[in-house]
């Protein structure tokens, strides 16, 4: 980060790799913090609805669920699904995947499926 700075896409990609590694090592809190950095950076550089930002937001929502907060994950995926429908359309493959994740976390949270 000190060489490229926080607003370089390579720095954000490094945060993403760190998040993945921390998650695999079982450090869910550290992984969540790193994913939050990824989302914040992508929002700053690419905007809230850029496909890469949408993907990072999905990782954050998934991490919330895996950390035991199914309600937060369900809410985040529900909002994210609306953005996928609006940005990519209902038949885009990524939208279909997001629909599956939304249904899964809605069920885990005891809420009605989308």
N, C-alpha and C positions, 0 to 999 in steps of 0.2 A: 504494500500500500504506500510505503514511503517513496517508492520510485515512480509509480504510475499515478498515484493519488486515488482517492476513494471514488472518483467519478470516471473511472476508466472501465470499459466492459471486461477487460482481462482481470481487473481487481475483483469485480463482481463474480466472475467465473471462478476465481480462486475461493471466494466466500462459499460458493455453491459446493465446490469440492470439499472444503472444510466441513460444511454441514453434513454432507454425505458420510464422510469419514467418522465424524463424531457420532452420528446416528448408528452407524454400523458397530461402533465401539461401545454403544449403550449409553452414551451421554446425551440423553434426550433434551435436557435443558440447554446444553451447549449447542446442539444441533439446531434447536429452535431459535436461539439467539443469532446464529449464523444465517439461517434462512430469513429472519427478519431483516438482516443487513442486505441480503440479496433482493428481497422485495423492495426495500427502501431505495436501494440503488437503481433498480430497474424502473421504478416509478419516476425517480428524478430524471433518468436519462431517456427512457422510452415511453413513459406515460402509463397510466393505470390500466389501459386496455390493450396494450401491445401483447401479442401472443407469448413472448418470453416472460412478460410480467404476469400474465394469466397463469402460466405454468408454475412460476415461483409462488404465486398465491395459493395454487393447489398444493404445493409441497408444504407450505405453512399450515394449511388446513389439515392435511394428512398428519402432520406432526402433532397438531393439537389433539387429534383423535387418538393417535398412538400413545400419547402421554396421559391418556385417560379422560380427556374432556370431549366426550362424544357429542354433547350439546353444542359446544363451540365449533367443532368440526362440521356438524350438520348444518349449522347456521352459515358458516363460511362457504361450504360447498353449495348451498342453496343460492347464495348471492353470486358466487362464481359461475354457477350454471347459467344464471340470467345473463351475465356478461358474455359467456361463450355463445349463447344463442344470438345475442345482439351483434357481436363482433364477427364470429365465424360462421354463424348460421346453424340451423338445427340438424343438418345432415353431415356436417364436417366430422371426420373421425375423432378429433379431439373433443368435440362436444358430446359425442356418444360415450366416450370414456368418462367424461365428467358427469354425465347422467348416471352411469354405473356407480361412481364414487359417491355421488349425492344420495342415491337410493340406499347404498350400503350404510352410510353414516346416519341417514335419517332413521333407518331401521335400528341401528345400534343405540340411537338416542330415544327410541320409542316414539318417533314422530311418523306422520303419514308420508309415504313415498311421493316423489315429485310426479 
